[in-house]
Amino acid sequence: MTTAGIDFGTTNSVVSIWTADGPKILPIDEPRDAGWADLGLDLLMPTIVGLGPDDSTTFGWAAKFGDYPTLEAVKRLLLAEEFVEIGGKHFVIEEIVTLFFAHLKDQAMKLAGAEIDRVVVTIPANSRGLARYRTKICAAMAGLDVLTLINEPT
């Protein structure tokens, strides 16, 4: 089993693991333009969820540049929102954030070649009560044991 670090960002998210050579940031998403990977944009994933054709969910760069409805900065919604709407469909916010964490986990496991079941998640230093609790619950519903929430910047 492997523990990962997730920077659950408002704009972008990043996943890293610890290797024998030290920390390794995983290229969890494919930027729209192949040249963007040279800039390191494959190491981050926009914190965006989209509702694609046939109601399939899309994430990151695919959602950002897809031609369908999206929900950006999903992390901010944990502060107060209970429900969100994407393309005329209503969702409980925890459902969307859980899908996002599950996608991060799936991508990281493909790249790490190992089961990722534990995480440390960064959150804003001013994040209090409900947002912290909901972050931890959503990660848990995605099959991740949150060892701790770390205030940014740490």
MDTraj code that builds the backbone (N, CA, C; nanometers):
import mdtraj as md
import numpy as np

residues = "MET THR THR ALA GLY ILE ASP PHE GLY THR THR ASN SER VAL VAL SER ILE TRP THR ALA ASP GLY PRO LYS ILE LEU PRO ILE ASP GLU PRO ARG ASP ALA GLY TRP ALA ASP LEU GLY LEU ASP LEU LEU MET PRO THR ILE VAL GLY LEU GLY PRO ASP ASP SER THR THR PHE GLY TRP ALA ALA LYS PHE GLY ASP TYR PRO THR LEU GLU ALA VAL LYS ARG LEU LEU LEU ALA GLU GLU PHE VAL GLU ILE GLY GLY LYS HIS PHE VAL ILE GLU GLU ILE VAL THR LEU PHE PHE ALA HIS LEU LYS ASP GLN ALA MET LYS LEU ALA GLY ALA GLU ILE ASP ARG VAL VAL VAL THR ILE PRO ALA ASN SER ARG GLY LEU ALA ARG TYR ARG THR LYS ILE CYS ALA ALA MET ALA GLY LEU ASP VAL LEU THR LEU ILE ASN GLU PRO THR".split()
xyz = np.array([
    [0.0836, -0.1180, 0.0000],
    [0.0000, 0.0000, 0.0000],
    [0.0884, 0.1247, 0.0000],
    [0.0383, 0.2291, -0.0648],
    [0.1161, 0.3507, -0.0789],
    [0.0373, 0.4695, -0.0261],
    [0.1077, 0.5597, 0.0383],
    [0.0480, 0.6844, 0.0832],
    [0.0830, 0.7919, -0.0183],
    [-0.0147, 0.8728, -0.0536],
    [0.0064, 0.9818, -0.1493],
    [-0.0199, 1.1145, -0.0811],
    [0.0358, 1.2172, -0.1382],
    [0.0057, 1.3528, -0.0963],
    [-0.0795, 1.4167, -0.2035],
    [-0.1891, 1.4787, -0.1647],
    [-0.2759, 1.5464, -0.2614],
    [-0.2831, 1.6935, -0.2246],
    [-0.2415, 1.7765, -0.3178],
    [-0.2640, 1.9203, -0.3040],
    [-0.3973, 1.9452, -0.3723],
    [-0.5032, 1.9496, -0.2927],
    [-0.6387, 1.9695, -0.3425],
    [-0.6582, 2.1194, -0.3597],
    [-0.6213, 2.1688, -0.4768],
    [-0.6208, 2.3117, -0.5002],
    [-0.7508, 2.3657, -0.5556],
    [-0.7702, 2.4934, -0.5369],
    [-0.8891, 2.5591, -0.5911],
    [-0.8836, 2.5599, -0.7429],
    [-0.7681, 2.5929, -0.7993],
    [-0.7533, 2.6005, -0.9436],
    [-0.6998, 2.4710, -1.0020],
    [-0.5959, 2.4164, -0.9409],
    [-0.5335, 2.2931, -0.9889],
    [-0.5046, 2.2011, -0.8712],
    [-0.4957, 2.0732, -0.9014],
    [-0.4619, 1.9741, -0.7994],
    [-0.3404, 1.8943, -0.8453],
    [-0.2644, 1.8441, -0.7477],
    [-0.1415, 1.7711, -0.7743],
    [-0.1364, 1.6500, -0.6817],
    [-0.0792, 1.5395, -0.7320],
    [-0.0623, 1.4193, -0.6501],
    [0.0849, 1.3806, -0.6521],
    [0.1365, 1.3468, -0.5336],
    [0.2751, 1.3003, -0.5255],
    [0.2813, 1.1761, -0.4378],
    [0.3881, 1.1004, -0.4581],
    [0.4149, 0.9838, -0.3743],
    [0.5604, 0.9913, -0.3302],
    [0.5950, 0.9150, -0.2286],
    [0.7321, 0.9088, -0.1815],
    [0.7962, 0.7851, -0.2415],
    [0.9123, 0.8015, -0.3032],
    [0.9864, 0.6900, -0.3605],
    [1.1210, 0.6790, -0.2906],
    [1.1971, 0.5792, -0.3272],
    [1.3309, 0.5619, -0.2696],
    [1.4204, 0.6817, -0.3015],
    [1.3889, 0.7524, -0.4115],
    [1.4664, 0.8696, -0.4511],
    [1.4100, 1.0001, -0.3963],
    [1.3046, 0.9904, -0.3159],
    [1.2418, 1.1111, -0.2616],
    [1.1035, 1.1312, -0.3197],
    [1.0471, 1.2498, -0.3024],
    [0.9110, 1.2744, -0.3514],
    [0.9054, 1.2767, -0.5035],
    [0.7960, 1.2264, -0.5555],
    [0.7759, 1.2255, -0.7007],
    [0.6355, 1.2758, -0.7301],
    [0.6264, 1.3837, -0.8068],
    [0.4968, 1.4348, -0.8505],
    [0.4547, 1.3534, -0.9715],
    [0.3325, 1.3041, -0.9686],
    [0.2832, 1.2179, -1.0759],
    [0.2152, 1.2999, -1.1849],
    [0.2442, 1.2693, -1.3113],
    [0.1776, 1.3390, -1.4221],
    [0.0356, 1.2829, -1.4403],
    [-0.0588, 1.3328, -1.3583],
    [-0.1907, 1.2721, -1.3489],
    [-0.2893, 1.3121, -1.4576],
    [-0.2531, 1.4067, -1.5436],
    [-0.3468, 1.4495, -1.6468],
    [-0.2697, 1.4826, -1.7740],
    [-0.3386, 1.4767, -1.8857],
    [-0.2767, 1.5092, -2.0133],
    [-0.3271, 1.6446, -2.0598],
    [-0.2359, 1.7427, -2.0673],
    [-0.2778, 1.8747, -2.1138],
    [-0.3314, 1.8700, -2.2559],
    [-0.4078, 1.9701, -2.2905],
    [-0.4688, 1.9792, -2.4235],
    [-0.3626, 1.9806, -2.5331],
    [-0.2572, 2.0529, -2.5091],
    [-0.1495, 2.0689, -2.6062],
    [-0.0289, 1.9892, -2.5562],
    [0.0232, 1.9007, -2.6390],
    [0.1353, 1.8160, -2.5980],
    [0.2548, 1.8993, -2.5518],
    [0.2741, 2.0176, -2.6083],
    [0.3839, 2.1046, -2.5691],
    [0.3710, 2.1564, -2.4268],
    [0.2501, 2.1542, -2.3745],
    [0.2290, 2.2022, -2.2389],
    [0.2978, 2.1128, -2.1364],
    [0.3149, 1.9864, -2.1707],
    [0.3830, 1.8948, -2.0775],
    [0.5262, 1.9420, -2.0533],
    [0.5878, 2.0041, -2.1537],
    [0.7231, 2.0573, -2.1378],
    [0.7269, 2.1668, -2.0312],
    [0.6128, 2.2295, -2.0061],
    [0.6024, 2.3352, -1.9056],
    [0.5646, 2.2797, -1.7682],
    [0.5463, 2.1474, -1.7615],
    [0.5089, 2.0839, -1.6357],
    [0.3599, 2.0789, -1.6097],
    [0.2810, 2.1161, -1.7098],
    [0.1362, 2.1176, -1.6890],
    [0.0749, 1.9781, -1.6852],
    [0.1532, 1.8761, -1.7161],
    [0.1039, 1.7395, -1.7003],
    [0.1124, 1.6953, -1.5543],
    [0.1800, 1.7760, -1.4726],
    [0.1942, 1.7438, -1.3309],
    [0.0789, 1.7987, -1.2475],
    [-0.0089, 1.8722, -1.3103],
    [-0.1245, 1.9233, -1.2388],
    [-0.2508, 1.8958, -1.3181],
    [-0.3601, 1.8950, -1.2461],
    [-0.4884, 1.8728, -1.3098],
    [-0.5825, 1.9843, -1.2661],
    [-0.6406, 2.0561, -1.3612],
    [-0.7371, 2.1581, -1.3215],
    [-0.8463, 2.0954, -1.2336],
    [-0.8819, 2.1657, -1.1281],
    [-0.9824, 2.1155, -1.0343],
    [-1.1208, 2.1465, -1.0912],
    [-1.1508, 2.0754, -1.1990],
    [-1.2745, 2.0969, -1.2744],
    [-1.3391, 1.9617, -1.3018],
    [-1.4702, 1.9578, -1.2880],
    [-1.5480, 1.8388, -1.3215],
    [-1.6466, 1.8789, -1.4303],
    [-1.6552, 1.7951, -1.5335],
    [-1.7479, 1.8218, -1.6425],
    [-1.8446, 1.7073, -1.6613],
    [-1.9564, 1.7406, -1.7192],
    [-2.0565, 1.6403, -1.7520],
    [-2.0552, 1.6253, -1.9036],
    [-1.9918, 1.5164, -1.9490],
    [-1.9710, 1.4961, -2.0912],
    [-2.0892, 1.4306, -2.1594],
    [-2.0644, 1.3905, -2.2824],
    [-2.1687, 1.3230, -2.3573],
    [-2.2182, 1.2002, -2.2808],
    [-2.3401, 1.1687, -2.2965],
    [-2.4080, 1.0567, -2.2297],
    [-2.3897, 1.0598, -2.0781],
    [-2.3831, 1.1830, -2.0215],
    [-2.3737, 1.2059, -1.8769],
    [-2.2494, 1.1457, -1.8120],
    [-2.1453, 1.1187, -1.8892],
    [-2.0208, 1.0697, -1.8310],
    [-1.9474, 1.1883, -1.7673],
    [-1.8751, 1.1611, -1.6594],
    [-1.8006, 1.2683, -1.5953],
    [-1.6608, 1.2754, -1.6546],
    [-1.6128, 1.3961, -1.6683],
    [-1.4773, 1.4211, -1.7153],
    [-1.4097, 1.5115, -1.6130],
    [-1.2784, 1.5108, -1.6152],
    [-1.2033, 1.5833, -1.5138],
    [-1.0856, 1.6550, -1.5781],
    [-1.0354, 1.7543, -1.5081],
    [-0.9112, 1.8192, -1.5461],
    [-0.9141, 1.8881, -1.6808],
    [-0.8064, 1.8656, -1.7569],
    [-0.7913, 1.9314, -1.8860],
    [-0.9037, 1.8946, -1.9826],
    [-0.9473, 1.7700, -1.9809],
    [-1.0563, 1.7274, -2.0698],
    [-1.1836, 1.8048, -2.0384],
    [-1.2116, 1.8263, -1.9116],
    [-1.3299, 1.9029, -1.8736],
    [-1.3121, 2.0514, -1.9076],
    [-1.1917, 2.1026, -1.8814],
    [-1.1657, 2.2452, -1.9039],
    [-1.1857, 2.2841, -2.0504],
    [-1.1402, 2.1991, -2.1404],
    [-1.1480, 2.2334, -2.2811],
    [-1.2550, 2.1563, -2.3579],
    [-1.3356, 2.0788, -2.2873],
    [-1.4448, 2.0069, -2.3516],
    [-1.5577, 2.1020, -2.3857],
    [-1.6414, 2.0586, -2.4732],
    [-1.7539, 2.1416, -2.5171],
    [-1.8811, 2.0956, -2.4463],
    [-1.8785, 2.1010, -2.3137],
    [-1.9933, 2.0586, -2.2349],
    [-1.9877, 2.1292, -2.1001],
    [-2.0933, 2.1208, -2.0221],
    [-2.0990, 2.1949, -1.8962],
    [-1.9960, 2.1469, -1.7942],
    [-1.9421, 2.2420, -1.7179],
    [-1.8410, 2.2095, -1.6164],
    [-1.8711, 2.2801, -1.4853],
    [-1.8010, 2.2364, -1.3844],
    [-1.8053, 2.2978, -1.2534],
    [-1.6603, 2.3199, -1.2128],
    [-1.6216, 2.4462, -1.1973],
    [-1.4833, 2.4789, -1.1643],
    [-1.4682, 2.5058, -1.0153],
    [-1.3439, 2.4984, -0.9693],
    [-1.3089, 2.5277, -0.8298],
    [-1.3993, 2.4516, -0.7337],
    [-1.4119, 2.3214, -0.7555],
    [-1.5035, 2.2407, -0.6747],
    [-1.4699, 2.2472, -0.5249],
    [-1.3446, 2.2722, -0.4929],
    [-1.3043, 2.2792, -0.3515],
    [-1.3778, 2.3915, -0.2785],
    [-1.3960, 2.5051, -0.3441],
    [-1.4622, 2.6188, -0.2803],
    [-1.6062, 2.5876, -0.2419],
    [-1.6666, 2.4968, -0.3160],
    [-1.8066, 2.4641, -0.2905],
    [-1.8263, 2.3920, -0.1580],
    [-1.7189, 2.3360, -0.1033],
    [-1.7295, 2.2662, 0.0245],
    [-1.7535, 2.3617, 0.1408],
    [-1.7308, 2.4893, 0.1191],
    [-1.7481, 2.5871, 0.2265],
    [-1.8938, 2.6045, 0.2652],
    [-1.9831, 2.6067, 0.1666],
    [-2.1216, 2.6384, 0.2010],
    [-2.2264, 2.5695, 0.1141],
    [-2.1900, 2.5300, -0.0055],
    [-2.2899, 2.4744, -0.0966],
    [-2.3344, 2.3355, -0.0541],
    [-2.4601, 2.3055, -0.0745],
    [-2.5097, 2.1705, -0.0502],
    [-2.5340, 2.0979, -0.1818],
    [-2.5833, 2.1717, -0.2808],
    [-2.6160, 2.1139, -0.4105],
    [-2.5545, 2.1990, -0.5196],
    [-2.5233, 2.1352, -0.6314],
    [-2.4720, 2.2054, -0.7479],
    [-2.5464, 2.1554, -0.8704],
    [-2.5355, 2.2329, -0.9766],
    [-2.5988, 2.1943, -1.1017],
    [-2.4936, 2.1952, -1.2115],
    [-2.4914, 2.0882, -1.2879],
    [-2.4033, 2.0812, -1.4045],
    [-2.4908, 2.0375, -1.5208],
    [-2.5002, 2.1226, -1.6198],
    [-2.5776, 2.0881, -1.7388],
    [-2.7219, 2.0529, -1.7100],
    [-2.7834, 2.1220, -1.6142],
    [-2.9230, 2.0981, -1.5827],
    [-2.9476, 1.9804, -1.4897],
    [-2.8426, 1.9116, -1.4502],
    [-2.8557, 1.7988, -1.3579],
    [-2.8078, 1.8428, -1.2199],
    [-2.8789, 1.7996, -1.1165],
    [-2.8474, 1.8388, -0.9799],
    [-2.7696, 1.7291, -0.9088],
    [-2.6685, 1.7739, -0.8333],
    [-2.5823, 1.6825, -0.7581],
    [-2.5620, 1.7354, -0.6175],
    [-2.5422, 1.6460, -0.5234],
    [-2.4966, 1.6841, -0.3904],
    [-2.3477, 1.7136, -0.4060],
    [-2.2996, 1.8223, -0.3479],
    [-2.1601, 1.8635, -0.3684],
    [-2.0623, 1.7541, -0.3288],
    [-2.0908, 1.6797, -0.2223],
    [-2.0001, 1.5731, -0.1811],
    [-1.9860, 1.4658, -0.2896],
    [-2.0906, 1.4454, -0.3676],
    [-2.0836, 1.3479, -0.4769],
    [-1.9803, 1.3914, -0.5805],
    [-1.9814, 1.5186, -0.6149],
    [-1.8875, 1.5708, -0.7152],
    [-1.7449, 1.5648, -0.6632],
    [-1.7232, 1.6076, -0.5400],
    [-1.5880, 1.6082, -0.4832],
    [-1.5371, 1.4653, -0.4655],
    [-1.6242, 1.3739, -0.4282],
    [-1.5856, 1.2327, -0.4162],
    [-1.5432, 1.1775, -0.5518],
    [-1.6168, 1.2094, -0.6571],
    [-1.5787, 1.1658, -0.7918],
    [-1.4420, 1.2214, -0.8293],
    [-1.4158, 1.3468, -0.7919],
    [-1.2874, 1.4088, -0.8220],
    [-1.1741, 1.3364, -0.7489],
    [-1.1914, 1.3098, -0.6184],
    [-1.0897, 1.2359, -0.5424],
    [-1.0701, 1.0951, -0.5995],
    [-1.1777, 1.0294, -0.6380],
    [-1.1671, 0.8947, -0.6955],
    [-1.0880, 0.8981, -0.8258],
    [-1.1078, 1.0022, -0.9049],
    [-1.0320, 1.0144, -1.0297],
    [-0.8836, 1.0366, -1.0000],
    [-0.8534, 1.1235, -0.9035],
    [-0.7133, 1.1441, -0.8650],
    [-0.6507, 1.0123, -0.8208],
    [-0.7224, 0.9377, -0.7395],
    [-0.6730, 0.8091, -0.6893],
    [-0.6479, 0.7125, -0.8045],
    [-0.7427, 0.6997, -0.8955],
    [-0.7283, 0.6069, -1.0088],
    [-0.6086, 0.6437, -1.0959],
    [-0.5948, 0.7719, -1.1269],
    [-0.4826, 0.8165, -1.2095],
    [-0.3501, 0.7897, -1.1387],
    [-0.3444, 0.8203, -1.0106],
    [-0.2207, 0.8010, -0.9345],
    [-0.1846, 0.6532, -0.9272],
    [-0.2822, 0.5660, -0.9081],
    [-0.2525, 0.4222, -0.8989],
    [-0.1993, 0.3687, -1.0312],
    [-0.2525, 0.4171, -1.1419],
    [-0.2020, 0.3743, -1.2734],
    [-0.0548, 0.4114, -1.2884],
    [-0.0215, 0.5321, -1.2454],
    [0.1157, 0.5815, -1.2624],
    [0.2118, 0.5254, -1.1590],
    [0.1641, 0.5060, -1.0373],
    [0.2516, 0.4561, -0.9308],
    [0.2688, 0.3056, -0.9390],
    [0.1750, 0.2379, -1.0040],
    [0.1813, 0.0919, -1.0109],
    [0.1600, 0.0270, -0.8771],
    [0.0880, 0.0964, -0.7899],
    [0.0629, 0.0449, -0.6555],
    [-0.0731, 0.0921, -0.6078],
    [-0.1278, 0.0188, -0.5134],
    [-0.2548, 0.0575, -0.4516],
    [-0.2307, 0.1792, -0.3635],
    [-0.3063, 0.2830, -0.3856],
    [-0.2977, 0.4018, -0.3008],
    [-0.4227, 0.4040, -0.2150],
    [-0.4018, 0.3943, -0.0834],
    [-0.5165, 0.3878, 0.0058],
    [-0.5117, 0.4922, 0.1171],
    [-0.3969, 0.5563, 0.1336],
    [-0.3828, 0.6576, 0.2375],
    [-0.3320, 0.7862, 0.1756],
    [-0.3815, 0.8998, 0.2282],
    [-0.3403, 1.0290, 0.1741],
    [-0.3228, 1.1320, 0.2842],
    [-0.2418, 1.2293, 0.2515],
    [-0.2302, 1.3533, 0.3268],
    [-0.2803, 1.4590, 0.2292],
    [-0.3727, 1.5421, 0.2728],
    [-0.4354, 1.6396, 0.1831],
    [-0.4083, 1.7806, 0.2330],
    [-0.3655, 1.8677, 0.1424],
    [-0.3487, 2.0080, 0.1786],
    [-0.4812, 2.0800, 0.1600],
    [-0.5060, 2.1726, 0.2506],
    [-0.6256, 2.2557, 0.2451],
    [-0.5862, 2.3977, 0.2829],
    [-0.6685, 2.4962, 0.2507],
    [-0.6338, 2.6342, 0.2865],
    [-0.6210, 2.6522, 0.4378],
    [-0.5288, 2.7358, 0.4782],
    [-0.5064, 2.7603, 0.6209],
    [-0.6311, 2.8166, 0.6878],
    [-0.7134, 2.8885, 0.6127],
    [-0.8337, 2.9466, 0.6709],
    [-0.9541, 2.8525, 0.6636],
    [-0.9322, 2.7303, 0.6166],
    [-1.0406, 2.6324, 0.6083],
    [-1.0783, 2.5867, 0.7481],
    [-1.2041, 2.5957, 0.7782],
    [-1.2517, 2.5610, 0.9120],
    [-1.3645, 2.4588, 0.9040],
    [-1.3964, 2.4017, 1.0164],
    [-1.5125, 2.3175, 1.0391],
    [-1.5648, 2.2365, 0.9228],
    [-1.6738, 2.2836, 0.8655],
    [-1.7468, 2.2077, 0.7661],
    [-1.6622, 2.1737, 0.6437],
    [-1.5865, 2.2681, 0.5918],
    [-1.5059, 2.2415, 0.4726],
    [-1.4005, 2.1344, 0.5004],
    [-1.3378, 2.1388, 0.6160],
    [-1.2385, 2.0374, 0.6532],
    [-1.3051, 1.9002, 0.6648],
    [-1.4160, 1.8968, 0.7346],
    [-1.4894, 1.7716, 0.7547],
    [-1.5339, 1.7128, 0.6205],
    [-1.5894, 1.7971, 0.5343],
    [-1.6388, 1.7491, 0.4052],
    [-1.5247, 1.7003, 0.3160],
    [-1.4094, 1.7662, 0.3218],
    [-1.2938, 1.7212, 0.2442],
    [-1.2551, 1.5801, 0.2864],
    [-1.2467, 1.5600, 0.4160],
    [-1.2074, 1.4292, 0.4691],
    [-1.3109, 1.3221, 0.4338],
    [-1.4371, 1.3543, 0.4439],
    [-1.5446, 1.2594, 0.4122],
    [-1.5422, 1.2225, 0.2642],
    [-1.5247, 1.3205, 0.1771],
    [-1.5236, 1.2936, 0.0320],
    [-1.4064, 1.2037, -0.0058],
    [-1.2903, 1.2303, 0.0508],
    [-1.1746, 1.1443, 0.0230],
    [-1.2014, 1.0029, 0.0734],
    [-1.2620, 0.9918, 0.1902],
    [-1.2940, 0.8592, 0.2454],
    [-1.3937, 0.7859, 0.1563],
    [-1.4928, 0.8569, 0.1057],
    [-1.5906, 0.7928, 0.0171],
    [-1.5267, 0.7478, -0.1144],
    [-1.4125, 0.8086, -0.1484],
    [-1.3376, 0.7674, -0.2677],
    [-1.2416, 0.6532, -0.2362],
    [-1.2462, 0.6025, -0.1137],
    [-1.1614, 0.4899, -0.0763],
    [-1.0248, 0.5289, -0.0239],
    [-1.0124, 0.6518, 0.0240],
    [-0.8852, 0.7009, 0.0749],
    [-0.8946, 0.7287, 0.2242],
    [-0.7982, 0.6775, 0.2983],
    [-0.7893, 0.7048, 0.4408],
    [-0.7064, 0.8319, 0.4568],
    [-0.7683, 0.9389, 0.5019],
    [-0.6981, 1.0660, 0.5183],
    [-0.6220, 1.0630, 0.6504],
    [-0.4906, 1.0570, 0.6406],
    [-0.4068, 1.0542, 0.7605],
    [-0.4076, 1.1881, 0.8315],
    [-0.4053, 1.2940, 0.7522],
    [-0.4134, 1.4287, 0.8095],
    [-0.4472, 1.5290, 0.7004],
    [-0.4997, 1.6419, 0.7427],
    [-0.5203, 1.7574, 0.6563],
    [-0.4145, 1.8587, 0.6957],
    [-0.3381, 1.9065, 0.5998],
    [-0.2302, 2.0002, 0.6277],
    [-0.2693, 2.1366, 0.5737],
    [-0.2566, 2.2381, 0.6591],
    [-0.2864, 2.3755, 0.6161],
    [-0.1804, 2.4244, 0.5181],
    [-0.2259, 2.4907, 0.4127],
    [-0.1344, 2.5550, 0.3181],
    [-0.0932, 2.6895, 0.3779],
    [0.0177, 2.7424, 0.3446],
    [0.1317, 2.6714, 0.2881],
    [0.2154, 2.6089, 0.3988],
    [0.2420, 2.4836, 0.3828],
    [0.3248, 2.4130, 0.4782],
    [0.4467, 2.3577, 0.4064],
])
top = md.Topology()
chain = top.add_chain()
for i, resn in enumerate(residues, 1):
    res = top.add_residue(resn, chain, resSeq=i)
    for name in ("N", "CA", "C"):
        top.add_atom(name, md.element.get_by_symbol(name[0]), res)
traj = md.Trajectory(xyz[None], top)
